[in-house]
Amino acid sequence: MTAVIVALAYDEQAKVSRVVRSAIRRARDSGAEARADLFRACSCGRSGGHVEGSFVRSMLHAAGEPVGGLITATDLRSIGEVDLPARIEEQNGVRWVVAPWALEEAPETITEEMGTGHAVCAIDVRGVFAALSYRRVMTGVQHRRARARSTAIAVPVLRGVARRSPGEPLPAPAPIAIRLGDDGTPVEVAAAPSAARLSIATLAQAKLRLRWDATARRPAVVK
């Protein structure tokens, strides 16, 4: 949710309230009023529903110390460095814009707890590119009140290994990228949702790809 707020900050024509309105309606229609409250928190421009008191209490009850979990209130603090500069990777004369952690820091394999990969690619009429990747958690920690589910992945404290600080983000798969043309402008967006760690070879074979036709000023699906 925090990432959505950051992304929309770059587009003066899009409002957070309008984007999350559909999510609020769907949550209310399914009877998940607490989950709708989380989306309302985002629509008000706050840092994210994960810092709301009701969600924090629900999370601690489901995965905190009383039930043998590792989650603490510090882990659910407001996220700071979510807006990071992209990284440009070049191979064989082709340049791709990727997430800064996608190539080395992302996990090498996907575990069942991480769920299934999904991606959304888009190019609007102005030629603005966007790509989103996320994991749909199928099994994990259920928050009954909020009608939501979280992945059961954590980093335990190990002897002789530097401990991660509470609230420190864990690198996640980001199998999405935007290809640049010779003049440095975006020409194509690609995604490989099932991939764990991104590679240039993976991008070259990605089945989900959109290319911008500058002459017709419209995107086209790459077969």
Residue, then its C-alpha position, 0 to 999 in steps of 0.5 A: m500500500t505504501a508503494v502505491i502511494v509513492a507511485l501515484a506521487y509521480d502522477e499529478q493526474a491520479k489520486v490515491s482516493r480514486v485508485v483505492r475506492s474500488a478496493i474499499r467497495r470490494a472489501r465492504d461487499s465481502g463483509a471485511e469492514a476492517r480490511a476496508d478501514l486499511f484501504r481508507a487509511c491509504s486513501c487519506g494519504r497516510s503511510g499505510g494501513h499496516v501501522e494502524g492500531s487495529f491491524v497491528r494488534s491483529m498481526l501481533h495476535a496472529a504471529g507475535e511472541p504469545v503464539g511463538g512468532l517473531i513479529t513485534a510492534t517495531d516490525l510494523r513501523s512506518i516504512g522509510e526507504v521505499d522510494l529508491p532509484a532504479r538501476i540500469e543494466e546493459q547487455n549486448g547493447v540493450r539497456w533495462v531499467v530494473a529494481p535495485w535489488a532484483l538481480e542480486e539481493a532477491p531470493e534465488t528460489i521461490t518457496e511455497e510460503m511465498g505464494t504465486g507470482h503475478a505481474v501487471c504491465a501498463i503504458d498509458v496514452r502519454g507513453v508513461f510506463a508502469a510495472l508491478s509484481y507481487r506474490r499472492v499468498m495461498t497459505g500463511v498467517q490469517h488475520r481473521r478480523a481484517r480478512a487478510r493473509s500474510t506470508a509466514i516467512a521470517v528470518p530467525v535469530l541464529r548464533g554467529v549471524a548478524r541479526r536483522s533489525p526489526g522492521e528492516p525490509l526483506p528483498a522480494p522477487a521483482p521480475i519486471a523491467i523497462r527496456l530503453g531505446d537508443d535515445g534513453t526513452p522507454v520502449e518496452v515493459a516486460a515481466a516474468p511473474s514466475a521468476a525468482r531472481l531476475s536475469i537479462a535472459t529471463l527478460a528476453q524470454a518474458k511472455l508478458r511484454l508491451r511495446w510502445d508505438a511512438t508513431a501511433r502513440r499506443p501500446a502493442v502486445v509483443k507476441 
